[in-house]
């Protein structure tokens, strides 16, 4: 049986979509531009900005379909980064007064928005983003959003001083978008929680509880997906960047299985897992990273097929989904498509 394929979220922005992008920010990943710079970029696109972004989204989806992707994403083309784009639509975030902070367990520093009030919905936006993407595609498009723990870590909290309570309010705001997407007809909703791999103890303490709150009331026809990568580098082909603990997936595997998560995304291409991990998830679907997103070397069809074949000794084909480790923004369009084509050829030939 052919293995289903998907992408995780980000796809290289077309040159004509001239918006800030965290993949090439001079101050490193996750750094937030002040609101004035974001607005300046949007103003530069002019009154045609919605059409330009829509054209960029269509190109990202068309590329994925051409490569053979079964469940594409919108490529996050309209986002400067997947976290702060969402935060711009929430109350309580100050994008003018940034705070320099260590993130991802102290692996690097970034200039981040400051949380200076209670977090709640400012305006809803993801349904419109999904509808823009789905209009260009006959296959179901997956929409993505950052999770409560990841949002908390990638902003500076000057108000709550309590990550569990902050995560609760973020989760309730996310839940508004989740339910609206489900009502609109979106059947693939993904919440990104790389912090679960970085901080498994905190994930078990309160992260899963807030994740459940974010998905609360989501109907059964929607695949509730959670992405848990182990970290981006600041540039392509850097091998020494700090990743999450190799055992972190094993530490939270039981909690994943017992949660309402339908599909969990693990990275495996950059650093192989002990495949007994898959046996710890007897009912959960596993989105298995078989393409490295920070290496310029293109994985061969044979190598990808071999790794998927090894995984099939531990999980049935109906629950295995092939994907890149994470978003593809570091690779550029040509390299991203080369990797996706080989991945899809391997997955669909099993």
Buried (B, 14 or more C-beta within 10 A) or exposed (E): EEBBBBBBBBBBBBEEBBBBBBBEBEBBBBBBBBBEEBEEBBEEBEEEBEEBBBBBBBBBBEBBBEBBBBBBBBBBBBBBBBBBBBBBBBBBBBBEEBBEBEBBBEBBBBBBBBBEEEBEBBEEBBBEBBBBBBEBBEBBBBBBBBBBBBBBBBBBBEBBEEBBBBBBBBBBBBBBBBBBBBEBEBBBBBBBBBBBBBBBEBBBEBBBBBBBBBBBEBEEEBBBBBBBBBBBBBEBEEEEBEBBBEEBBBBBBEBBBEBEBBBBBBBBBBEEBEBEBBEBBEEBBBBBBBBBBBBEEBBEBEBBBEBBEEBBEBBEBEBBBBBBBBBBBBBBBEBBBBBBBBBBBBBBEB
